[in-house]
């Protein structure tokens, strides 16, 4: 319990540090946010209008007061209002975030099923034909950029074979089958590179664990290979696999921009791009904060999984 509380406290501290850094980063951006927003048409804005907007946004208040107000709002789940349309940022994020999480979750599921299974099989038959072919395909999957994979997928499966639509979004409640069909290609596109990573990590981890003394002891006792593989090898080999998966999921939270754009999937990345193009600073800060909090949360979950997979972590 003490270990859990300590890790939770570290995670909360990291969230506070990230929120503070993001807040202070606004003051390092050249120019006045209010003036930049009002000058999007090209003409110089009226100084009186700029001053009025600064007052509305609270930019005229002391920095410490703005910081405390921002932190208090974060604790309440209040991320402020968009400069573009005045809508609550938290509401827009709440609408789009589940779509991005669903996309990443589906890609992770595909990657784990494909990468871990093929990586284990390749390690068991190391040096064989399957190992060589799978390793070559994994290298190809890591080398090809995600937007190329997405474009090729659209050309082959949507335009040539006409098996699935080229892109779009339909709510699950409206049409579950169509929703899952539209989810398949973007999730599969993300899963190509992630599956290759999972394959390599799993293969290396299984090969390393196979050489451990306790595995040789289990073989000497006459245990079946299936039992050794499931109870001894995979259990210990999953620790680096979980680490790499969690780190990649955190990276994907901010890296699905191209996939969501190519397949017209209205997720969190699209909101971030629109906010950056529109110089909507509160929206940019809100999205970055949410992505950062999710990243810290994923790392906390990884720590907990470590403790479950290897009890020695709790006493280290």
PAZAPA-4460 file (N, C-alpha, C; in steps of 0.05 Angstrom, whole numbers, plus 32768, in hexadecimal, padded with zeros to 4 digits):
% residues 316
    n_x    n_y    n_z   ca_x   ca_y   ca_z    c_x    c_y    c_z   seq   type   mol
   8011   7FE8   8000   8000   8000   8000   8011   8019   8000     1      X     A
   8027   8018   800F   8039   802F   8011   8045   8035   7FF5     2      X     A
   804D   801F   7FE7   8058   8022   7FCC   8044   802F   7FBA     3      X     A
   802B   8027   7FBB   8016   8031   7FAA   8012   804F   7FAF     4      X     A
   8010   8057   7FC8   800C   8073   7FD0   8023   8084   7FC6     5      X     A
   803B   8079   7FC9   8053   8088   7FC0   8052   808D   7FA2     6      X     A
   804C   8078   7F93   804A   807B   7F75   8034   808F   7F6D     7      X     A
   801E   808D   7F7B   8007   809F   7F76   800F   80BC   7F7B     8      X     A
   801E   80C0   7F91   8027   80DB   7F98   803A   80E6   7F83     9      X     A
   804C   80D5   7F79   805F   80DE   7F64   804F   80E5   7F4A    10      X     A
   803B   80D6   7F44   802B   80DC   7F2C   801C   80F6   7F2E    11      X     A
   8011   80FC   7F46   8003   8115   7F4A   8017   812C   7F48    12      X     A
   802F   8129   7F53   8043   813D   7F51   804B   8143   7F34    13      X     A
   804E   812E   7F25   8055   8131   7F08   803F   8140   7EF9    14      X     A
   8026   813B   7EFF   8010   8149   7EF2   8011   8167   7EF9    15      X     A
   8017   816D   7F13   8019   8189   7F1B   8030   8197   7F0D    16      X     A
   8047   8189   7F0A   805E   8194   7EFD   8058   819A   7EDF    17      X     A
   804B   8187   7ED2   8044   818A   7EB6   8031   81A2   7EB2    18      X     A
   801D   81A4   7EC4   800A   81BA   7EC2   8018   81D5   7EC6    19      X     A
   802C   81D5   7ED8   803A   81EE   7EDD   804C   81F5   7EC5    20      X     A
   8059   81E2   7EBA   806A   81E7   7EA2   805A   81F1   7E8B    21      X     A
   8043   81E4   7E86   8031   81EC   7E70   8027   8209   7E74    22      X     A
   8020   820F   7E8D   8017   822B   7E93   802D   823F   7E8E    23      X     A
   8045   8239   7E98   805B   824C   7E94   8064   824E   7E77    24      X     A
   8060   8239   7E68   8068   8239   7E4C   8059   824E   7E3C    25      X     A
   8041   8255   7E44   8031   826A   7E36   8040   8284   7E35    26      X     A
   804F   828A   7E4B   805D   82A4   7E4D   8077   82A4   7E3D    27      X     A
   807F   828C   7E34   8097   828B   7E23   8091   828D   7E06    28      X     A
   8077   828B   7DFF   806F   828E   7DE3   8070   82AB   7DDB    29      X     A
   807F   82B2   7DC5   8081   82CE   7DBD   8065   82D9   7DB6    30      X     A
   8062   82F3   7DBD   8049   8300   7DB5   8034   82FF   7DCA    31      X     A
   8020   830F   7DC6   8009   8311   7DD8   7FF3   82FF   7DCE    32      X     A
   7FE9   82EB   7DDD   7FD4   82D9   7DD3   7FBC   82E8   7DC9    33      X     A
   7FB3   82FC   7DD8   7F9B   830B   7DCF   7FA0   8319   7DB5    34      X     A
   7FB7   8326   7DB2   7FBE   8334   7D99   7FC1   8321   7D82    35      X     A
   7FCD   830A   7D87   7FD1   82F6   7D71   7FB6   82EC   7D68    36      X     A
   7FA3   82E7   7D7B   7F89   82DD   7D74   7F79   82F1   7D64    37      X     A
   7F7B   830A   7D6B   7F6B   831F   7D5D   7F77   8327   7D43    38      X     A
   7F91   8320   7D3E   7F9E   8329   7D26   7F9F   8313   7D10    39      X     A
   7F8E   82FF   7D14   7F8E   82E9   7D00   7F85   82F2   7CE4    40      X     A
   7F76   8307   7CE3   7F6D   8311   7CC9   7F82   8320   7CBA    41      X     A
   7F98   8327   7CC7   7FAE   8334   7CB9   7FB1   8351   7CC2    42      X     A
   7F9B   835F   7CC8   7F9C   837B   7CD1   7FA3   837D   7CEE    43      X     A
   7FB0   8393   7CF6   7FB7   8397   7D12   7F9E   839D   7D22    44      X     A
   7F9A   838F   7D38   7F81   8393   7D48   7F82   83AD   7D57    45      X     A
   7F6A   83B6   7D5F   7F67   83CE   7D6F   7F73   83C9   7D8B    46      X     A
   7F85   83D9   7D95   7F90   83D5   7DAF   7F7B   83D3   7DC5    47      X     A
   7F65   83E2   7DC3   7F51   83E1   7DD7   7F43   83C5   7DD7    48      X     A
   7F3F   83BA   7DBF   7F32   83A0   7DBD   7F45   838A   7DC9    49      X     A
   7F60   838E   7DC2   7F73   837B   7DCD   7F73   837B   7DEB    50      X     A
   7F73   8393   7DF7   7F73   8396   7E14   7F5A   838A   7E20    51      X     A
   7F43   838D   7E13   7F2A   8382   7E1C   7F2B   8363   7E1C    52      X     A
   7F37   8358   7E07   7F39   833B   7E06   7F4C   8330   7E1B    53      X     A
   7F62   833F   7E1F   7F75   8337   7E34   7F67   8337   7E4F    54      X     A
   7F56   834A   7E54   7F48   834B   7E6D   7F34   8333   7E70    55      X     A
   7F27   832D   7E59   7F14   8316   7E5A   7F23   82FB   7E5F    56      X     A
   7F3A   82F9   7E53   7F4A   82E0   7E57   7F59   82DF   7E71    57      X     A
   7F59   82F5   7E80   7F68   82F6   7E99   7F85   82FA   7E96    58      X     A
   7F8E   8303   7E7F   7FAB   8306   7E7A   7FB6   831F   7E88    59      X     A
   7FA5   8331   7E91   7FAE   8349   7E9F   7FB3   8344   7EBD    60      X     A
   7FAA   832D   7EC7   7FAE   8328   7EE3   7FCB   831F   7EE8    61      X     A
   7FD4   8321   7F01   7FF0   8318   7F08   7FF4   82FB   7F01    62      X     A
   800D   82F4   7EFA   8013   82D9   7EF2   800B   82C4   7F07    63      X     A
   8012   82CA   7F20   800C   82B8   7F36   7FEE   82B3   7F39    64      X     A
   7FDE   82C9   7F36   7FC1   82C6   7F38   7FB7   82B5   7F21    65      X     A
   7FC1   82B9   7F08   7FB9   82A8   7EF2   7FC0   828B   7EF6    66      X     A
   7FD8   8287   7F02   7FE1   826B   7F07   7FCF   825D   7F1B    67      X     A
   7FC9   826A   7F31   7FB8   825E   7F45   7F9C   8259   7F3A    68      X     A
   7F92   826C   7F2A   7F77   8269   7F1E   7F78   8251   7F0B    69      X     A
   7F8E   824E   7EFC   7F90   8237   7EE9   7F91   821D   7EF8    70      X     A
   7FA0   821B   7F0D   7FA3   8202   7F1C   7F88   81FB   7F2A    71      X     A
   7F7A   8210   7F34   7F60   820A   7F41   7F4C   8200   7F2C    72      X     A
   7F4D   820B   7F14   7F3B   8202   7EFF   7F42   81E6   7EF7    73      X     A
   7F5C   81DF   7EF6   7F64   81C4   7EEF   7F59   81AF   7F03    74      X     A
   7F5A   81B7   7F1D   7F50   81A5   7F32   7F32   81A0   7F2F    75      X     A
   7F24   81B5   7F25   7F07   81B2   7F21   7F00   81A6   7F06    76      X     A
   7F14   81A1   7EF5   7F0F   8197   7EDA   7F07   81AD   7EC7    77      X     A
   7F0C   81C6   7ECE   7F06   81DD   7EBE   7F1F   81E6   7EAF    78      X     A
   7F1F   81E3   7E95   7F36   81EA   7E84   7F33   8204   7E76    79      X     A
   7F1E   8213   7E7D   7F1A   822D   7E71   7F08   822B   7E58    80      X     A
   7F08   8241   7E49   7EF7   8243   7E31   7F07   8249   7E18    81      X     A
   7EFE   823F   7E02   7F0B   8243   7DE9   7F0B   8260   7DE0    82      X     A
   7F21   826A   7DD6   7F22   8285   7DCB   7F12   8287   7DB1    83      X     A
   7F0F   8271   7DA3   7F02   8272   7D89   7EE4   8274   7D8B    84      X     A
   7ED7   8264   7D9B   7EBA   8264   7D9C   7EAF   8267   7DB8    85      X     A
   7EC0   8269   7DCC   7EB7   826C   7DE7   7EAC   8253   7DF4    86      X     A
   7EAE   823C   7DE7   7EA4   8223   7DF2   7EB7   8218   7E08    87      X     A
   7EAC   820A   7E1C   7EBE   81FE   7E31   7ED1   81EA   7E24    88      X     A
   7EEA   81ED   7E2A   7EFF   81DB   7E1F   7EFC   81BF   7E2A    89      X     A
   7EF5   81BD   7E43   7EF2   81A2   7E4F   7EDC   8192   7E42    90      X     A
   7EC6   81A0   7E39   7EB1   8192   7E2C   7EB9   8187   7E11    91      X     A
   7EC8   8197   7E02   7ED2   818E   7DE8   7EE6   8177   7DEA    92      X     A
   7EF7   8179   7DFE   7F0A   8163   7E03   7EFC   814A   7E0B    93      X     A
   7EE7   814D   7E1C   7ED8   8135   7E26   7ECA   8127   7E0E    94      X     A
   7EC3   8137   7DFA   7EB6   812B   7DE2   7ECA   811C   7DD1    95      X     A
   7EE1   8128   7DCD   7EF5   811D   7DBA   7F08   8108   7DC6    96      X     A
   7F0E   810B   7DE0   7F21   80F9   7DEC   7F1A   80DC   7DEA    97      X     A
   7F00   80D4   7DF0   7EFA   80B7   7DED   7EFE   80AC   7DD1    98      X     A
   7EFC   80BC   7DBD   7F00   80B3   7DA2   7F1E   80AD   7D9D    99      X     A
   7F2F   80BE   7DA7   7F4C   80B9   7DA5   7F54   80A1   7DB6   100      X     A
   7F4A   809F   7DCE   7F50   8088   7DDF   7F46   806E   7DD3   101      X     A
   7F2F   806F   7DC7   7F25   8057   7DB9   7F37   804F   7DA3   102      X     A
   7F41   8063   7D93   7F52   805D   7D7D   7F6D   8051   7D87   103      X     A
   7F78   805D   7D9C   7F91   8053   7DA7   7F8D   8037   7DB4   104      X     A
   7F77   8034   7DC2   7F71   801B   7DCF   7F6E   8004   7DBB   105      X     A
   7F60   8009   7DA5   7F5D   7FF5   7D91   7F78   7FEE   7D84   106      X     A
   7F88   8002   7D7F   7FA3   7FFE   7D73   7FB4   7FEE   7D86   107      X     A
   7FB2   7FF4   7DA0   7FC2   7FE5   7DB4   7FBA   7FC8   7DB6   108      X     A
   7F9F   7FC3   7DB5   7F95   7FA8   7DB6   7FA0   7F97   7D9E   109      X     A
   7F9E   7FA3   7D87   7FA8   7F95   7D6F   7FC6   7F90   7D71   110      X     A
   7FD4   7FA4   7D7B   7FF2   7FA2   7D7D   7FFA   7F8D   7D91   111      X     A
   7FEC   7F8B   7DA7   7FF3   7F77   7DBC   7FED   7F5B   7DB1   112      X     A
   7FD6   7F58   7DA5   7FCE   7F3E   7D9A   7FE2   7F34   7D85   113      X     A
   7FE9   7F47   7D73   7FFA   7F3F   7D5C   8017   7F3E   7D65   114      X     A
   8020   7F54   7D72   803D   7F56   7D79   8046   7F42   7D8E   115      X     A
   8037   7F3E   7DA3   8040   7F2B   7DB8   803E   7F0E   7DAE   116      X     A
   8029   7F08   7DA0   8027   7EEC   7D96   803C   7EE5   7D82   117      X     A
   8040   7EF7   7D6E   8055   7EF1   7D5A   8071   7EF3   7D66   118      X     A
   8075   7F05   7D79   808F   7F08   7D85   8096   7EEF   7D96   119      X     A
   8082   7EE4   7DA3   8087   7ECB   7DB3   808D   7EB4   7DA0   120      X     A
   807D   7EB1   7D8B   8082   7E9C   7D78   809D   7E9E   7D6A   121      X     A
   80A6   7EB7   7D64   80C0   7EBB   7D57   80D6   7EB4   7D6B   122      X     A
   80D3   7EBA   7D84   80E8   7EB4   7D98   80E9   7E96   7D9D   123      X     A
   80D2   7E89   7D9D   80D2   7E6B   7DA1   80E1   7E5E   7D8A   124      X     A
   80DC   7E68   7D72   80E9   7E5C   7D5A   80FF   7E6E   7D4F   125      X     A
   810F   7E79   7D61   8124   7E8D   7D59   8136   7E81   7D44   126      X     A
   813A   7E91   7D2E   814B   7E88   7D18   813C   7E7A   7D03   127      X     A
   8123   7E73   7D07   8114   7E65   7CF3   8108   7E77   7CDE   128      X     A
   80F8   7E6B   7CCC   80ED   7E7A   7CB6   80D9   7E8F   7CC1   129      X     A
   80C7   7E87   7CD4   80B4   7E9A   7CDE   80C2   7EB2   7CEC   130      X     A
   80D7   7EAC   7CFB   80E5   7EC1   7D09   80F1   7ED5   7CF5   131      X     A
   80FD   7ECB   7CE0   810A   7EDD   7CCC   80F5   7EEE   7CBD   132      X     A
   80DF   7EE1   7CB5   80CA   7EF0   7CA6   80BD   7F05   7CB9   133      X     A
   80B6   7EFD   7CD1   80A9   7F0F   7CE3   80BB   7F27   7CEB   134      X     A
   80D5   7F21   7CEF   80E8   7F37   7CF5   80EA   7F4A   7CDE   135      X     A
   80EA   7F40   7CC5   80EC   7F51   7CAE   80D3   7F63   7CAC   136      X     A
   80BB   7F57   7CB0   80A3   7F67   7CAF   80A2   7F7B   7CC5   137      X     A
   80AC   7F74   7CDD   80AD   7F88   7CF3   80BF   7F9F   7CEC   138      X     A
   80D6   7F9A   7CE0   80E7   7FAF   7CD8   80DA   7FC2   7CC3   139      X     A
   80CA   7FB6   7CB1   80BC   7FC6   7C9D   80A6   7FD7   7CAB   140      X     A
   8098   7FCB   7CBE   8084   7FDA   7CCD   808E   7FF1   7CDC   141      X     A
   80A7   7FEF   7CE6   80B3   8005   7CF5   80BD   801B   7CE2   142      X     A
   80C5   8013   7CCA   80D1   8026   7CB7   80BD   8037   7CA8   143      X     A
   80A5   802D   7CA4   8091   803B   7C94   8082   804F   7CA5   144      X     A
   8081   8069   7C9E   8073   807D   7CAE   8055   8077   7CAF   145      X     A
   8048   8080   7CC4   802C   807A   7CC9   801A   8085   7CB3   146      X     A
   8021   809D   7CA9   800F   80A9   7C94   8011   809A   7C7A   147      X     A
   8028   808D   7C75   802B   807C   7C5D   801A   8063   7C60   148      X     A
   801B   8057   7C78   800A   803F   7C7D   7FED   8046   7C7A   149      X     A
   7FE4   805D   7C85   7FC8   8065   7C82   7FC0   806A   7C66   150      X     A
   7FD1   8077   7C57   7FCB   807D   7C3B   7FC8   8063   7C2A   151      X     A
   7FDB   8051   7C2E   7FDB   8037   7C20   7FC2   8027   7C28   152      X     A
   7FBB   8028   7C42   7FA3   801A   7C4B   7F8A   8024   7C3D   153      X     A
   7F88   803F   7C3A   7F71   804A   7C2D   7F70   8042   7C10   154      X     A
   7F88   8043   7C02   7F89   803C   7BE6   7F81   801F   7BE1   155      X     A
   7F8B   800D   7BF3   7F86   7FF1   7BEE   7F6B   7FE8   7BF8   156      X     A
   7F65   7FED   7C12   7F4D   7FE2   7C1E   7F33   7FF2   7C18   157      X     A
   7F36   800D   7C14   7F1F   801E   7C10   7F19   8023   7BF3   158      X     A
   7F2E   8029   7BE3   7F29   8031   7BC7   7F2B   8019   7BB4   159      X     A
   7F3F   8008   7BB8   7F42   7FF1   7BA6   7F2F   7FDA   7BAC   160      X     A
   7F31   7FD0   7BC5   7F20   7FB9   7BCC   7F04   7FC1   7BD6   161      X     A
   7F01   7FDB   7BDF   7EE8   7FE5   7BE9   7EDC   7FD4   7BFF   162      X     A
   7EEE   7FCC   7C12   7EE5   7FBC   7C29   7EDB   7FCD   7C3F   163      X     A
   7EE7   7FE5   7C43   7EE0   7FF7   7C59   7EDF   8013   7C4E   164      X     A
   7ED1   8026   7C5C   7ED1   8042   7C54   7EED   804E   7C58   165      X     A
   7EF3   8063   7C49   7F0D   8070   7C4A   7F11   807F   7C64   166      X     A
   7EFC   8086   7C72   7EFF   8095   7C8B   7EE5   80A0   7C94   167      X     A
   7EE5   80AE   7CAB   7ECD   80BA   7CB6   7EC8   80B0   7CD2   168      X     A
   7EB1   80B9   7CDD   7EAA   80B2   7CF8   7E8C   80B0   7CFB   169      X     A
   7E83   809B   7D08   7E67   8097   7D0F   7E66   808E   7D2D   170      X     A
   7E57   809B   7D3D   7E55   8094   7D5A   7E4D   8076   7D5D   171      X     A
   7E58   806A   7D71   7E53   804D   7D76   7E35   8049   7D7C   172      X     A
   7E29   805B   7D8A   7E0D   8058   7D91   7DFB   805A   7D79   173      X     A
   7E04   8069   7D65   7DF4   806C   7D4D   7DF5   8054   7D3B   174      X     A
   7E0D   8049   7D36   7E10   8031   7D25   7E2A   8023   7D2E   175      X     A
   7E27   800F   7D40   7E3F   8001   7D4A   7E50   7FF4   7D34   176      X     A
   7E44   7FE7   7D21   7E53   7FD9   7D0D   7E63   7FED   7CFC   177      X     A
   7E56   8003   7CF4   7E64   8017   7CE3   7E7A   8024   7CF3   178      X     A
   7E75   8029   7D0D   7E89   8035   7D1E   7EA2   8024   7D1F   179      X     A
   7E9F   800A   7D24   7EB6   7FF8   7D25   7EC4   7FF5   7D0A   180      X     A
   7EB4   7FF6   7CF5   7EC0   7FF5   7CDA   7ED2   800D   7CD5   181      X     A
   7EC8   8025   7CDC   7ED8   803D   7CD8   7EF0   803E   7CEB   182      X     A
   7EEE   8030   7D02   7F05   8030   7D15   7F1B   801D   7D0C   183      X     A
   7F15   8009   7CFC   7F28   7FF4   7CF5   7F41   7FFE   7CE7   184      X     A
   7F3D   800E   7CD2   7F55   8017   7CC3   7F67   802A   7CD2   185      X     A
   7F5D   803F   7CDF   7F70   8050   7CEF   7F7D   8041   7D05   186      X     A
   7F6E   8030   7D13   7F7B   8020   7D29   7F90   800D   7D1E   187      X     A
   7F8A   8000   7D07   7F9D   7FEF   7CFB   7FB6   7FFD   7CF1   188      X     A
   7FB2   8016   7CE8   7FC9   8026   7CDE   7FDC   802C   7CF5   189      X     A
   7FD1   8034   7D0C   7FE2   8039   7D23   7FEF   801F   7D2D   190      X     A
   7FE0   8009   7D2B   7FEA   7FF0   7D36   8001   7FE4   7D26   191      X     A
   8005   7FED   7D0D   801B   7FE1   7CFE   8036   7FE6   7D0B   192      X     A
   803D   7FFF   7D11   8056   8005   7D1E   8058   7FFB   7D3A   193      X     A
   8041   7FFD   7D49   8041   7FF4   7D65   8043   7FD5   7D67   194      X     A
   8037   7FC7   7D54   803A   7FAA   7D53   8057   7FA1   7D4E   195      X     A
   8064   7FB0   7D3D   8080   7FAA   7D37   8091   7FAE   7D50   196      X     A
   808B   7FC3   7D5F   809A   7FC9   7D78   8095   7FB3   7D8C   197      X     A
   807B   7FAB   7D8F   8074   7F96   7DA2   8081   7F7C   7D9A   198      X     A
   8083   7F76   7D81   808F   7F5E   7D77   80AD   7F5D   7D80   199      X     A
   80BB   7F72   7D7B   80D8   7F72   7D81   80DD   7F70   7D9F   200      X     A
   80CE   7F80   7DAE   80D2   7F7F   7DCB   80CB   7F64   7DD7   201      X     A
   80B5   7F58   7DCE   80AC   7F3E   7DD8   80C1   7F28   7DD0   202      X     A
   80C9   7F29   7DB7   80DD   7F15   7DAE   80F7   7F16   7DBF   203      X     A
   8101   7F2F   7DC3   811A   7F32   7DD2   8116   7F2A   7DEF   204      X     A
   80FF   7F31   7DFB   80FA   7F2B   7E17   80F7   7F0C   7E1B   205      X     A
   80E8   7EFF   7E09   80E5   7EE2   7E0C   80FF   7ED4   7E09   206      X     A
   810F   7EDC   7DF5   8129   7ECF   7DF2   813B   7ED3   7E0A   207      X     A
   813A   7EEB   7E16   814B   7EF0   7E2E   8142   7EDF   7E46   208      X     A
   8127   7EDE   7E4A   811D   7ECF   7E61   8121   7EB1   7E5D   209      X     A
   8121   7EA8   7E45   8125   7E8B   7E3F   8140   7E81   7E4A   210      X     A
   8153   7E93   7E4B   816E   7E8B   7E53   8172   7E8C   7E72   211      X     A
   815D   7E95   7E80   8160   7E97   7E9D   8162   7E7C   7EAB   212      X     A
   816E   7E7C   7EC3   8172   7E63   7ED1   8158   7E55   7ED9   213      X     A
   8144   7E65   7EE1   812B   7E59   7EEA   811C   7E4B   7ED3   214      X     A
   8121   7E55   7EBA   8115   7E47   7EA3   8122   7E2C   7E9E   215      X     A
   813D   7E2C   7EA0   814B   7E13   7E9D   8144   7DFF   7EB3   216      X     A
   8140   7E0A   7ECB   8138   7DF8   7EE2   811C   7DEC   7EDD   217      X     A
   810A   7DFD   7ED2   80EF   7DF3   7ECC   80F0   7DDD   7EB7   218      X     A
   8102   7DE0   7EA3   8104   7DCC   7E8F   8110   7DB2   7E9B   219      X     A
   8123   7DB5   7EAD   812F   7D9E   7EB9   811B   7D8E   7ECA   220      X     A
   8107   7D9C   7ED5   80F3   7D8F   7EE5   80DF   7D7F   7ED3   221      X     A
   80E0   7D83   7EB9   80CF   7D75   7EA7   80B4   7D83   7EA2   222      X     A
   80B2   7D9D   7EA8   8099   7DAC   7EA2   8096   7DAE   7E84   223      X     A
   807D   7DAF   7E7C   8077   7DB1   7E5F   807F   7DCD   7E56   224      X     A
   8086   7DCF   7E3C   808F   7DE8   7E31   8079   7DFD   7E32   225      X     A
   805F   7DF5   7E2E   8049   7E08   7E30   8047   7E14   7E4B   226      X     A
   804B   7E04   7E60   8049   7E0E   7E7B   8060   7E20   7E82   227      X     A
   8078   7E19   7E79   808F   7E2A   7E7D   808C   7E45   7E6F   228      X     A
   8081   7E44   7E57   807D   7E5D   7E47   8069   7E6F   7E54   229      X     A
   8053   7E65   7E5D   803E   7E76   7E68   8043   7E7F   7E85   230      X     A
   804F   7E6D   7E95   8052   7E74   7EB1   806D   7E80   7EB8   231      X     A
   8081   7E7B   7EA8   809C   7E85   7EAF   80A6   7E9A   7E9B   232      X     A
   80A5   7E93   7E81   80B1   7EA4   7E6D   80A1   7EBD   7E68   233      X     A
   8087   7EB9   7E60   8077   7ED1   7E59   8072   7EE3   7E70   234      X     A
   806E   7ED8   7E88   8069   7EE9   7E9F   8080   7EFD   7EA4   235      X     A
   8098   7EF3   7EA2   80AF   7F04   7EA7   80B6   7F15   7E8E   236      X     A
   80B0   7F0B   7E77   80B6   7F1A   7E5F   80A2   7F32   7E5A   237      X     A
   808B   7F31   7E68   8077   7F46   7E64   807F   7F61   7E6F   238      X     A
   8092   7F62   7E82   8099   7F7B   7E8F   80A3   7F90   7E7B   239      X     A
   80B8   7F89   7E6B   80C0   7F9D   7E56   80AB   7FA2   7E41   240      X     A
   809B   7F8E   7E3B   8085   7F92   7E28   8071   7FA6   7E32   241      X     A
   8069   7FA4   7E4B   8057   7FB7   7E57   8062   7FD3   7E57   242      X     A
   807C   7FD6   7E5D   808A   7FF0   7E5D   8088   7FFD   7E41   243      X     A
   8090   7FEE   7E2D   8091   7FF9   7E12   8075   8000   7E08   244      X     A
   8062   7FEF   7E0F   8046   7FF4   7E06   803C   800E   7E13   245      X     A
   8040   8011   7E2D   8036   8029   7E3B   8043   8043   7E30   246      X     A
   805D   8042   7E2C   806B   8059   7E21   8062   8060   7E05   247      X     A
   805C   804C   7DF5   8052   8051   7DDA   8036   805B   7DDA   248      X     A
   8026   8052   7DED   800A   805C   7DEF   800B   8079   7DF7   249      X     A
   801D   8080   7E09   801F   809D   7E11   8028   80AE   7DF9   250      X     A
   803A   80A3   7DE9   8043   80B2   7DD1   802D   80B4   7DBD   251      X     A
   801D   809F   7DBA   8007   80A0   7DA7   7FF1   80B4   7DAE   252      X     A
   7FEF   80BB   7DC8   7FDB   80CE   7DD1   7FDF   80E9   7DC2   253      X     A
   7FF9   80F0   7DBE   7FFF   8108   7DB0   8008   8104   7D93   254      X     A
   8007   80EB   7D8A   8012   80E5   7D70   7FFE   80DA   7D5C   255      X     A
   7FE4   80DC   7D62   7FD0   80D2   7D4F   7FC6   80E7   7D3C   256      X     A
   7FD4   80FE   7D3B   7FCA   8114   7D2A   7FC7   810C   7D0D   257      X     A
   7FDB   80FF   7D02   7FDA   80F8   7CE6   7FC5   80E3   7CE0   258      X     A
   7FC3   80D0   7CF2   7FAF   80BA   7CEE   7F93   80C6   7CEF   259      X     A
   7F8D   80D6   7D03   7F72   80E2   7D05   7F6D   80F5   7CED   260      X     A
   7F81   8102   7CE3   7F7D   8113   7CCC   7F78   8103   7CB3   261      X     A
   7F88   80EE   7CAE   7F86   80DE   7C96   7F6B   80D1   7C95   262      X     A
   7F61   80C6   7CAB   7F48   80B7   7CAC   7F30   80C8   7CB6   263      X     A
   7F35   80E2   7CB9   7F1F   80F4   7CC1   7F11   80EA   7CDB   264      X     A
   7F22   80E3   7CEE   7F18   80D9   7D08   7F18   80F1   7D1C   265      X     A
   7F01   80FA   7D26   7F00   8112   7D36   7F09   810E   7D53   266      X     A
   7F23   810B   7D57   7F2D   8106   7D72   7F3A   811E   7D7E   267      X     A
   7F4A   811A   7D93   7F57   812F   7DA2   7F6C   813D   7D92   268      X     A
   7F7A   812E   7D81   7F8F   813A   7D70   7F85   814F   7D5D   269      X     A
   7F6D   814A   7D52   7F61   815E   7D40   7F5B   8178   7D4F   270      X     A
   7F52   8175   7D68   7F4C   818D   7D78   7F66   819D   7D7D   271      X     A
   7F7C   818E   7D82   7F96   819C   7D87   7F9F   81AA   7D6E   272      X     A
   7F9D   819E   7D57   7FA5   81AB   7D3E   7F94   81C4   7D39   273      X     A
   7F7A   81C2   7D3C   7F69   81D9   7D38   7F70   81F0   7D4C   274      X     A
   7F76   81E8   7D65   7F7D   81FD   7D79   7F97   820B   7D72   275      X     A
   7FAA   81FB   7D68   7FC4   8207   7D61   7FC0   821A   7D49   276      X     A
   7FB2   8211   7D35   7FAD   8221   7D1D   7F9E   823B   7D23   277      X     A
   7F8B   8239   7D36   7F7B   8250   7D3E   7F87   8260   7D55   278      X     A
   7F9F   8258   7D5E   7FAD   8266   7D74   7F9B   8267   7D8D   279      X     A
   7F8D   8252   7D91   7F7B   8250   7DA9   7F8C   8245   7DC0   280      X     A
   7F99   8256   7DCE   7FAC   824E   7DE3   7F9F   823E   7DF9   281      X     A
   7F88   8246   7E04   7F7C   8236   7E19   7F76   8219   7E10   282      X     A
   7F6D   8216   7DF7   7F67   81FB   7DED   7F80   81EB   7DEA   283      X     A
   7F96   81F8   7DE0   7FAF   81EA   7DDD   7FB9   81E0   7DF9   284      X     A
   7FB8   81F2   7E0C   7FC1   81EB   7E28   7FB0   81D5   7E33   285      X     A
   7F96   81D6   7E2E   7F84   81C2   7E39   7F89   81A6   7E2D   286      X     A
   7F8E   81A5   7E13   7F93   818B   7E06   7FAE   8180   7E0F   287      X     A
   7FC3   8192   7E10   7FDD   8189   7E19   7FDC   817F   7E36   288      X     A
   7FCD   818C   7E47   7FCB   8183   7E63   7FBE   8168   7E65   289      X     A
   7FA8   8164   7E56   7F9A   814A   7E57   7FAC   8134   7E4D   290      X     A
   7FBB   8139   7E37   7FCD   8124   7E2C   7FE3   811E   7E41   291      X     A
   7FED   8133   7E4E   8002   812F   7E62   7FF8   811F   7E7A   292      X     A
   7FE0   8126   7E83   7FD4   8117   7E99   7FD0   80FA   7E92   293      X     A
   7FC7   80F5   7E7A   7FC3   80D9   7E72   7FDE   80CA   7E70   294      X     A
   7FF3   80D8   7E67   800D   80CC   7E65   8017   80C4   7E81   295      X     A
   8014   80D6   7E94   801C   80D1   7EB0   800C   80BA   7EBB   296      X     A
   7FF2   80BA   7EB5   7FE1   80A4   7EBF   7FE9   8089   7EB4   297      X     A
   7FF1   8089   7E9A   7FFA   8070   7E8E   8014   8065   7E9C   298      X     A
   8026   8078   7EA3   803E   8070   7EB1   8038   8065   7ECC   299      X     A
   8024   8070   7EDA   801C   8066   7EF4   8010   804A   7EF1   300      X     A
   8000   8046   7EDD   7FF4   802B   7ED8   800A   8017   7ED2   301      X     A
   801F   801F   7EC4   8036   800E   7EBE   8044   8006   7ED8   302      X     A
   8048   8019   7EEA   8054   8013   7F03   8044   7FFE   7F13   303      X     A
   802A   8001   7F12   8018   7FEE   7F20   801A   7FD2   7F13   304      X     A
   801B   7FD1   7EF9   801E   7FB8   7EEB   8039   7FAB   7EF1   305      X     A
   804E   7FBB   7EF3   8067   7FB0   7EFB   8065   7FA1   7F16   306      X     A
   8058   7FAE   7F29   8055   7FA2   7F44   8045   7F88   7F42   307      X     A
   8032   7F87   7F30   8021   7F6E   7F2D   8032   7F58   7F20   308      X     A
   8041   7F5F   7F0B   8050   7F4B   7EFD   8069   7F42   7F0C   309      X     A
   8075   7F55   7F1B   808E   7F4F   7F2A   808B   7F5B   7F46   310      X     A
   8083   7F4B   7F5A   8080   7F56   7F75   8099   7F62   7F81   311      X     A
   80B1   7F5C   7F76   80C9   7F67   7F80   80CA   7F86   7F7D   312      X     A
   80BB   7F90   7F69   80BA   7FAD   7F64   80B0   7FBC   7F7D   313      X     A
   809C   7FB0   7F8A   8090   7FBD   7FA2   80A4   7FBF   7FB9   314      X     A
   80B8   7FAF   7FB9   80CB   7FAE   7FCF   80E6   7FB8   7FC7   315      X     A
   80E8   7FC3   7FAE   8102   7FCC   7FA5   8109   7FE8   7FB0   316      X     A
***
